[in-house]
Amino acid sequence: MQSHNIRLIDNTYDLDIARQLLDGLFTQKIAFVEDLIHASEPMELNALETRLEELKAEKRSLDILLEEFDGEHAEMEIGCTVVMNVRKLDLV
């Protein structure tokens, strides 16, 4: 198995910029999962629909967090490392 890490986000942002960045990531990920749902087999639907609801809940949680600081001068530190492990599959 081979591992690789990518520092996707590693910075401090003004809250408005942080909101734009994170909203964009959530919007794209939600759209990606919705596309998978439309193209998936019935056996995969439950897991994908669960993941979609999880993403929407996380986005709502983020919105609530950011609303707490609405109108205040604040910044957000974001650290997001993508950890990937790649392994070959045995074909049986």
N, CA, C and O atoms as a Tinker XYZ file with bonds, in Angstrom:
   368  protein
     1  N      0.847000   -1.165000    0.000000    73     2
     2  CA     0.000000    0.000000    0.000000    64     1     3
     3  C      0.898000    1.236000    0.000000    63     2     4     5
     4  O      1.923000    1.284000    0.680000    81     3
     5  N      0.492000    2.208000   -0.763000    73     3     6
     6  CA     1.249000    3.450000   -0.852000    64     5     7
     7  C      0.401000    4.585000   -0.282000    63     6     8     9
     8  O     -0.788000    4.690000   -0.583000    81     7
     9  N      1.015000    5.429000    0.538000    73     7    10
    10  CA     0.317000    6.557000    1.155000    64     9    11
    11  C      0.837000    7.868000    0.593000    63    10    12    13
    12  O      1.993000    7.987000    0.188000    81    11
    13  N     -0.063000    8.853000    0.582000    73    11    14
    14  CA     0.309000   10.179000    0.106000    64    13    15
    15  C     -0.590000   11.204000    0.792000    63    14    16    17
    16  O     -1.789000   10.976000    0.952000    81    15
    17  N     -0.011000   12.325000    1.194000    73    15    18
    18  CA    -0.763000   13.410000    1.824000    64    17    19
    19  C     -0.675000   14.664000    0.962000    63    18    20    21
    20  O      0.368000   14.961000    0.380000    81    19
    21  N     -1.770000   15.385000    0.889000    73    19    22
    22  CA    -1.808000   16.672000    0.189000    64    21    23
    23  C     -2.353000   17.720000    1.151000    63    22    24    25
    24  O     -3.428000   17.537000    1.722000    81    23
    25  N     -1.632000   18.800000    1.332000    73    23    26
    26  CA    -2.144000   19.920000    2.132000    64    25    27
    27  C     -3.092000   20.719000    1.245000    63    26    28    29
    28  O     -2.653000   21.564000    0.464000    81    27
    29  N     -4.368000   20.457000    1.364000    73    27    30
    30  CA    -5.363000   21.121000    0.537000    64    29    31
    31  C     -5.583000   22.554000    1.006000    63    30    32    33
    32  O     -5.604000   23.480000    0.195000    81    31
    33  N     -5.745000   22.734000    2.301000    73    31    34
    34  CA    -5.920000   24.069000    2.881000    64    33    35
    35  C     -5.067000   24.129000    4.138000    63    34    36    37
    36  O     -5.109000   23.224000    4.971000    81    35
    37  N     -4.305000   25.184000    4.268000    73    35    38
    38  CA    -3.464000   25.361000    5.445000    64    37    39
    39  C     -3.190000   26.849000    5.587000    63    38    40    41
    40  O     -2.117000   27.327000    5.220000    81    39
    41  N     -4.179000   27.589000    6.129000    73    39    42
    42  CA    -4.041000   29.035000    6.192000    64    41    43
    43  C     -5.058000   29.610000    7.160000    63    42    44    45
    44  O     -5.941000   28.906000    7.649000    81    43
    45  N     -4.921000   30.894000    7.427000    73    43    46
    46  CA    -5.886000   31.646000    8.226000    64    45    47
    47  C     -6.565000   32.647000    7.307000    63    46    48    49
    48  O     -5.913000   33.345000    6.531000    81    47
    49  N     -7.898000   32.705000    7.411000    73    47    50
    50  CA    -8.695000   33.527000    6.506000    64    49    51
    51  C     -9.635000   34.437000    7.285000    63    50    52    53
    52  O    -10.071000   34.108000    8.388000    81    51
    53  N     -9.935000   35.580000    6.695000    73    51    54
    54  CA   -11.047000   36.410000    7.146000    64    53    55
    55  C    -12.302000   35.533000    7.065000    63    54    56    57
    56  O    -12.384000   34.665000    6.197000    81    55
    57  N    -13.276000   35.745000    7.952000    73    55    58
    58  CA   -14.442000   34.865000    7.977000    64    57    59
    59  C    -15.216000   34.854000    6.665000    63    58    60    61
    60  O    -15.731000   33.810000    6.266000    81    59
    61  N    -15.306000   35.989000    5.991000    73    59    62
    62  CA   -16.025000   36.013000    4.716000    64    61    63
    63  C    -15.329000   35.151000    3.677000    63    62    64    65
    64  O    -15.987000   34.430000    2.926000    81    63
    65  N    -14.004000   35.218000    3.627000    73    63    66
    66  CA   -13.243000   34.394000    2.688000    64    65    67
    67  C    -13.348000   32.924000    3.077000    63    66    68    69
    68  O    -13.515000   32.064000    2.212000    81    67
    69  N    -13.252000   32.630000    4.375000    73    67    70
    70  CA   -13.381000   31.246000    4.851000    64    69    71
    71  C    -14.746000   30.690000    4.475000    63    70    72    73
    72  O    -14.856000   29.544000    4.039000    81    71
    73  N    -15.789000   31.505000    4.644000    73    71    74
    74  CA   -17.145000   31.069000    4.294000    64    73    75
    75  C    -17.226000   30.733000    2.800000    63    74    76    77
    76  O    -17.791000   29.706000    2.424000    81    75
    77  N    -16.667000   31.590000    1.958000    73    75    78
    78  CA   -16.696000   31.355000    0.511000    64    77    79
    79  C    -15.952000   30.063000    0.159000    63    78    80    81
    80  O    -16.434000   29.251000   -0.631000    81    79
    81  N    -14.793000   29.891000    0.749000    73    79    82
    82  CA   -13.983000   28.702000    0.470000    64    81    83
    83  C    -14.709000   27.433000    0.888000    63    82    84    85
    84  O    -14.820000   26.490000    0.103000    81    83
    85  N    -15.202000   27.406000    2.118000    73    83    86
    86  CA   -15.850000   26.208000    2.636000    64    85    87
    87  C    -17.200000   25.956000    1.971000    63    86    88    89
    88  O    -17.557000   24.805000    1.716000    81    87
    89  N    -17.954000   27.020000    1.688000    73    87    90
    90  CA   -19.220000   26.853000    0.962000    64    89    91
    91  C    -18.973000   26.226000   -0.406000    63    90    92    93
    92  O    -19.719000   25.348000   -0.840000    81    91
    93  N    -17.914000   26.688000   -1.085000    73    91    94
    94  CA   -17.582000   26.126000   -2.388000    64    93    95
    95  C    -17.235000   24.653000   -2.298000    63    94    96    97
    96  O    -17.677000   23.858000   -3.129000    81    95
    97  N    -16.447000   24.280000   -1.300000    73    95    98
    98  CA   -16.083000   22.867000   -1.125000    64    97    99
    99  C    -17.314000   22.005000   -0.841000    63    98   100   101
   100  O    -17.486000   20.939000   -1.433000    81    99
   101  N    -18.171000   22.478000    0.077000    73    99   102
   102  CA   -19.377000   21.723000    0.396000    64   101   103
   103  C    -20.302000   21.616000   -0.812000    63   102   104   105
   104  O    -20.846000   20.547000   -1.087000    81   103
   105  N    -20.479000   22.717000   -1.531000    73   103   106
   106  CA   -21.359000   22.715000   -2.699000    64   105   107
   107  C    -20.883000   21.710000   -3.738000    63   106   108   109
   108  O    -21.681000   20.954000   -4.294000    81   107
   109  N    -19.583000   21.705000   -3.996000    73   107   110
   110  CA   -19.039000   20.763000   -4.982000    64   109   111
   111  C    -19.156000   19.316000   -4.507000    63   110   112   113
   112  O    -19.507000   18.437000   -5.294000    81   111
   113  N    -18.872000   19.062000   -3.251000    73   111   114
   114  CA   -18.945000   17.692000   -2.729000    64   113   115
   115  C    -20.391000   17.201000   -2.731000    63   114   116   117
   116  O    -20.648000   16.053000   -3.095000    81   115
   117  N    -21.336000   18.051000   -2.333000    73   115   118
   118  CA   -22.749000   17.676000   -2.342000    64   117   119
   119  C    -23.206000   17.378000   -3.766000    63   118   120   121
   120  O    -23.899000   16.388000   -3.998000    81   119
   121  N    -22.827000   18.222000   -4.721000    73   119   122
   122  CA   -23.186000   17.989000   -6.122000    64   121   123
   123  C    -22.578000   16.681000   -6.631000    63   122   124   125
   124  O    -23.224000   15.946000   -7.377000    81   123
   125  N    -21.356000   16.395000   -6.235000    73   123   126
   126  CA   -20.682000   15.153000   -6.639000    64   125   127
   127  C    -21.454000   13.932000   -6.143000    63   126   128   129
   128  O    -21.686000   12.989000   -6.899000    81   127
   129  N    -21.851000   13.954000   -4.871000    73   127   130
   130  CA   -22.586000   12.817000   -4.303000    64   129   131
   131  C    -23.967000   12.710000   -4.952000    63   130   132   133
   132  O    -24.436000   11.603000   -5.215000    81   131
   133  N    -24.619000   13.834000   -5.213000    73   131   134
   134  CA   -25.913000   13.797000   -5.897000    64   133   135
   135  C    -25.783000   13.173000   -7.284000    63   134   136   137
   136  O    -26.643000   12.394000   -7.695000    81   135
   137  N    -24.721000   13.507000   -8.002000    73   135   138
   138  CA   -24.481000   12.895000   -9.313000    64   137   139
   139  C    -24.267000   11.387000   -9.181000    63   138   140   141
   140  O    -24.757000   10.613000  -10.003000    81   139
   141  N    -23.539000   10.976000   -8.152000    73   139   142
   142  CA   -23.342000    9.542000   -7.922000    64   141   143
   143  C    -24.664000    8.842000   -7.631000    63   142   144   145
   144  O    -24.893000    7.722000   -8.088000    81   143
   145  N    -25.531000    9.500000   -6.872000    73   143   146
   146  CA   -26.837000    8.919000   -6.550000    64   145   147
   147  C    -27.628000    8.669000   -7.827000    63   146   148   149
   148  O    -28.244000    7.615000   -7.983000    81   147
   149  N    -27.611000    9.632000   -8.737000    73   147   150
   150  CA   -28.376000    9.498000   -9.988000    64   149   151
   151  C    -27.822000    8.390000  -10.885000    63   150   152   153
   152  O    -28.556000    7.823000  -11.695000    81   151
   153  N    -26.545000    8.084000  -10.745000    73   151   154
   154  CA   -25.920000    7.089000  -11.617000    64   153   155
   155  C    -25.674000    5.750000  -10.919000    63   154   156   157
   156  O    -25.098000    4.842000  -11.519000    81   155
   157  N    -26.096000    5.617000   -9.678000    73   155   158
   158  CA   -25.716000    4.437000   -8.902000    64   157   159
   159  C    -26.707000    3.289000   -9.044000    63   158   160   161
   160  O    -27.838000    3.445000   -9.505000    81   159
   161  N    -26.225000    2.149000   -8.628000    73   159   162
   162  CA   -27.050000    0.953000   -8.540000    64   161   163
   163  C    -27.902000    1.047000   -7.272000    63   162   164   165
   164  O    -27.496000    1.694000   -6.307000    81   163
   165  N    -29.071000    0.415000   -7.262000    73   163   166
   166  CA   -29.937000    0.483000   -6.074000    64   165   167
   167  C    -29.255000    0.046000   -4.778000    63   166   168   169
   168  O    -29.573000    0.573000   -3.712000    81   167
   169  N    -28.330000   -0.902000   -4.851000    73   167   170
   170  CA   -27.663000   -1.382000   -3.634000    64   169   171
   171  C    -26.736000   -0.331000   -3.032000    63   170   172   173
   172  O    -26.423000   -0.398000   -1.844000    81   171
   173  N    -26.292000    0.639000   -3.832000    73   171   174
   174  CA   -25.375000    1.678000   -3.357000    64   173   175
   175  C    -26.123000    2.901000   -2.844000    63   174   176   177
   176  O    -25.523000    3.754000   -2.189000    81   175
   177  N    -27.421000    3.007000   -3.125000    73   175   178
   178  CA   -28.183000    4.213000   -2.811000    64   177   179
   179  C    -28.182000    4.559000   -1.328000    63   178   180   181
   180  O    -27.997000    5.723000   -0.973000    81   179
   181  N    -28.380000    3.592000   -0.468000    73   179   182
   182  CA   -28.498000    3.872000    0.962000    64   181   183
   183  C    -27.248000    4.557000    1.508000    63   182   184   185
   184  O    -27.351000    5.556000    2.219000    81   183
   185  N    -26.084000    4.034000    1.184000    73   183   186
   186  CA   -24.833000    4.623000    1.678000    64   185   187
   187  C    -24.634000    6.025000    1.118000    63   186   188   189
   188  O    -24.197000    6.923000    1.838000    81   187
   189  N    -24.949000    6.220000   -0.156000    73   187   190
   190  CA   -24.783000    7.541000   -0.768000    64   189   191
   191  C    -25.770000    8.553000   -0.192000    63   190   192   193
   192  O    -25.402000    9.700000    0.061000    81   191
   193  N    -27.005000    8.141000    0.015000    73   191   194
   194  CA   -27.996000    9.051000    0.591000    64   193   195
   195  C    -27.638000    9.412000    2.026000    63   194   196   197
   196  O    -27.844000   10.546000    2.457000    81   195
   197  N    -27.102000    8.443000    2.764000    73   195   198
   198  CA   -26.638000    8.725000    4.128000    64   197   199
   199  C    -25.499000    9.744000    4.095000    63   198   200   201
   200  O    -25.483000   10.689000    4.884000    81   199
   201  N    -24.562000    9.552000    3.191000    73   199   202
   202  CA   -23.429000   10.488000    3.072000    64   201   203
   203  C    -23.907000   11.876000    2.685000    63   202   204   205
   204  O    -23.382000   12.870000    3.187000    81   203
   205  N    -24.896000   11.961000    1.800000    73   203   206
   206  CA   -25.440000   13.250000    1.391000    64   205   207
   207  C    -26.046000   13.970000    2.586000    63   206   208   209
   208  O    -25.823000   15.167000    2.765000    81   207
   209  N    -26.800000   13.265000    3.392000    73   207   210
   210  CA   -27.404000   13.879000    4.584000    64   209   211
   211  C    -26.330000   14.315000    5.583000    63   210   212   213
   212  O    -26.465000   15.360000    6.220000    81   211
   213  N    -25.272000   13.524000    5.722000    73   211   214
   214  CA   -24.158000   13.905000    6.607000    64   213   215
   215  C    -23.512000   15.209000    6.134000    63   214   216   217
   216  O    -23.238000   16.099000    6.938000    81   215
   217  N    -23.274000   15.314000    4.836000    73   215   218
   218  CA   -22.662000   16.528000    4.288000    64   217   219
   219  C    -23.549000   17.747000    4.507000    63   218   220   221
   220  O    -23.065000   18.816000    4.878000    81   219
   221  N    -24.841000   17.582000    4.278000    73   219   222
   222  CA   -25.775000   18.696000    4.472000    64   221   223
   223  C    -25.821000   19.118000    5.937000    63   222   224   225
   224  O    -25.909000   20.309000    6.238000    81   223
   225  N    -25.763000   18.151000    6.845000    73   223   226
   226  CA   -25.748000   18.457000    8.281000    64   225   227
   227  C    -24.467000   19.191000    8.665000    63   226   228   229
   228  O    -24.505000   20.136000    9.452000    81   227
   229  N    -23.343000   18.766000    8.118000    73   227   230
   230  CA   -22.072000   19.435000    8.401000    64   229   231
   231  C    -22.090000   20.882000    7.885000    63   230   232   233
   232  O    -21.586000   21.793000    8.541000    81   231
   233  N    -22.678000   21.072000    6.706000    73   231   234
   234  CA   -22.770000   22.429000    6.156000    64   233   235
   235  C    -23.658000   23.306000    7.036000    63   234   236   237
   236  O    -23.333000   24.468000    7.278000    81   235
   237  N    -24.777000   22.759000    7.517000    73   235   238
   238  CA   -25.644000   23.515000    8.432000    64   237   239
   239  C    -24.894000   23.866000    9.711000    63   238   240   241
   240  O    -25.026000   24.976000   10.226000    81   239
   241  N    -24.112000   22.926000   10.220000    73   239   242
   242  CA   -23.319000   23.162000   11.431000    64   241   243
   243  C    -22.311000   24.296000   11.209000    63   242   244   245
   244  O    -22.123000   25.150000   12.076000    81   243
   245  N    -21.678000   24.291000   10.055000    73   243   246
   246  CA   -20.737000   25.358000    9.715000    64   245   247
   247  C    -21.453000   26.703000    9.621000    63   246   248   249
   248  O    -20.955000   27.710000   10.124000    81   247
   249  N    -22.619000   26.719000    8.979000    73   247   250
   250  CA   -23.396000   27.956000    8.860000    64   249   251
   251  C    -23.749000   28.518000   10.234000    63   250   252   253
   252  O    -23.668000   29.727000   10.454000    81   251
   253  N    -24.141000   27.639000   11.158000    73   251   254
   254  CA   -24.477000   28.069000   12.521000    64   253   255
   255  C    -23.246000   28.646000   13.213000    63   254   256   257
   256  O    -23.331000   29.680000   13.875000    81   255
   257  N    -22.107000   27.984000   13.062000    73   255   258
   258  CA   -20.863000   28.477000   13.652000    64   257   259
   259  C    -20.536000   29.871000   13.129000    63   258   260   261
   260  O    -20.214000   30.769000   13.907000    81   259
   261  N    -20.616000   30.049000   11.830000    73   259   262
   262  CA   -20.270000   31.340000   11.233000    64   261   263
   263  C    -21.270000   32.430000   11.609000    63   262   264   265
   264  O    -20.894000   33.596000   11.725000    81   263
   265  N    -22.542000   32.065000   11.801000    73   263   266
   266  CA   -23.550000   33.037000   12.220000    64   265   267
   267  C    -23.248000   33.600000   13.602000    63   266   268   269
   268  O    -23.596000   34.743000   13.898000    81   267
   269  N    -22.602000   32.802000   14.449000    73   267   270
   270  CA   -22.242000   33.265000   15.796000    64   269   271
   271  C    -21.306000   34.468000   15.743000    63   270   272   273
   272  O    -21.288000   35.278000   16.669000    81   271
   273  N    -20.537000   34.590000   14.678000    73   271   274
   274  CA   -19.555000   35.660000   14.558000    64   273   275
   275  C    -19.967000   36.697000   13.520000    63   274   276   277
   276  O    -19.163000   37.549000   13.143000    81   275
   277  N    -21.216000   36.633000   13.054000    73   275   278
   278  CA   -21.694000   37.539000   12.021000    64   277   279
   279  C    -21.551000   38.990000   12.485000    63   278   280   281
   280  O    -21.999000   39.344000   13.576000    81   279
   281  N    -20.934000   39.818000   11.663000    73   279   282
   282  CA   -20.750000   41.226000   11.970000    64   281   283
   283  C    -19.531000   41.523000   12.818000    63   282   284   285
   284  O    -19.208000   42.691000   13.034000    81   283
   285  N    -18.851000   40.509000   13.299000    73   283   286
   286  CA   -17.654000   40.714000   14.107000    64   285   287
   287  C    -16.418000   40.568000   13.234000    63   286   288   289
   288  O    -16.424000   39.850000   12.234000    81   287
   289  N    -15.374000   41.254000   13.625000    73   287   290
   290  CA   -14.101000   41.060000   12.935000    64   289   291
   291  C    -13.450000   39.819000   13.533000    63   290   292   293
   292  O    -13.037000   39.818000   14.693000    81   291
   293  N    -13.366000   38.782000   12.744000    73   291   294
   294  CA   -12.803000   37.516000   13.222000    64   293   295
   295  C    -12.131000   36.824000   12.043000    63   294   296   297
   296  O    -12.346000   37.177000   10.883000    81   295
   297  N    -11.324000   35.847000   12.367000    73   295   298
   298  CA   -10.674000   35.055000   11.331000    64   297   299
   299  C    -10.785000   33.583000   11.690000    63   298   300   301
   300  O    -11.034000   33.223000   12.841000    81   299
   301  N    -10.594000   32.736000   10.680000    73   299   302
   302  CA   -10.692000   31.296000   10.875000    64   301   303
   303  C     -9.418000   30.637000   10.351000    63   302   304   305
   304  O     -8.992000   30.875000    9.220000    81   303
   305  N     -8.832000   29.818000   11.189000    73   303   306
   306  CA    -7.683000   29.018000   10.763000    64   305   307
   307  C     -8.218000   27.681000   10.257000    63   306   308   309
   308  O     -8.983000   27.006000   10.947000    81   307
   309  N     -7.814000   27.313000    9.063000    73   307   310
   310  CA    -8.279000   26.064000    8.465000    64   309   311
   311  C     -7.068000   25.211000    8.111000    63   310   312   313
   312  O     -6.158000   25.660000    7.413000    81   311
   313  N     -7.072000   24.001000    8.591000    73   311   314
   314  CA    -6.059000   23.020000    8.227000    64   313   315
   315  C     -6.768000   21.803000    7.661000    63   314   316   317
   316  O     -7.575000   21.179000    8.350000    81   315
   317  N     -6.484000   21.468000    6.443000    73   315   318
   318  CA    -7.158000   20.341000    5.798000    64   317   319
   319  C     -6.135000   19.566000    4.979000    63   318   320   321
   320  O     -5.708000   20.005000    3.911000    81   319
   321  N     -5.761000   18.432000    5.488000    73   319   322
   322  CA    -4.836000   17.556000    4.778000    64   321   323
   323  C     -5.621000   16.349000    4.277000    63   322   324   325
   324  O     -6.347000   15.707000    5.035000    81   323
   325  N     -5.468000   16.055000    3.008000    73   323   326
   326  CA    -6.103000   14.887000    2.417000    64   325   327
   327  C     -5.103000   13.738000    2.517000    63   326   328   329
   328  O     -3.985000   13.828000    2.011000    81   327
   329  N     -5.519000   12.660000    3.174000    73   327   330
   330  CA    -4.668000   11.493000    3.360000    64   329   331
   331  C     -5.191000   10.397000    2.438000    63   330   332   333
   332  O     -6.358000   10.010000    2.509000    81   331
   333  N     -4.315000    9.908000    1.580000    73   331   334
   334  CA    -4.707000    8.884000    0.611000    64   333   335
   335  C     -3.861000    7.642000    0.810000    63   334   336   337
   336  O     -2.647000    7.720000    1.000000    81   335
   337  N     -4.520000    6.500000    0.764000    73   335   338
   338  CA    -3.840000    5.205000    0.799000    64   337   339
   339  C     -4.290000    4.438000   -0.434000    63   338   340   341
   340  O     -5.481000    4.184000   -0.615000    81   339
   341  N     -3.343000    4.072000   -1.276000    73   339   342
   342  CA    -3.653000    3.371000   -2.514000    64   341   343
   343  C     -3.152000    1.932000   -2.408000    63   342   344   345
   344  O     -2.008000    1.685000   -2.027000    81   343
   345  N     -4.014000    1.007000   -2.746000    73   343   346
   346  CA    -3.603000   -0.392000   -2.743000    64   345   347
   347  C     -4.211000   -1.081000   -3.962000    63   346   348   349
   348  O     -5.298000   -0.729000   -4.422000    81   347
   349  N     -3.502000   -2.042000   -4.457000    73   347   350
   350  CA    -3.990000   -2.833000   -5.589000    64   349   351
   351  C     -5.003000   -3.839000   -5.085000    63   350   352   353
   352  O     -4.859000   -4.413000   -4.006000    81   351
   353  N     -6.026000   -4.039000   -5.889000    73   351   354
   354  CA    -7.049000   -5.009000   -5.546000    64   353   355
   355  C     -6.760000   -6.323000   -6.241000    63   354   356   357
   356  O     -6.342000   -6.348000   -7.398000    81   355
   357  N     -6.983000   -7.400000   -5.536000    73   355   358
   358  CA    -6.842000   -8.722000   -6.133000    64   357   359
   359  C     -8.132000   -9.051000   -6.876000    63   358   360   361
   360  O     -9.224000   -8.975000   -6.312000    81   359
   361  N     -7.993000   -9.411000   -8.132000    73   359   362
   362  CA    -9.159000   -9.807000   -8.923000    64   361   363
   363  C     -9.356000  -11.303000   -8.769000    63   362   364   365
   364  O     -8.447000  -12.089000   -9.034000    81   363
   365  N    -10.527000  -11.686000   -8.346000    73   363   366
   366  CA   -10.816000  -13.104000   -8.100000    64   365   367
   367  C    -11.636000  -13.645000   -9.227000    63   366   368
   368  O    -11.991000  -14.823000   -9.222000    81   367
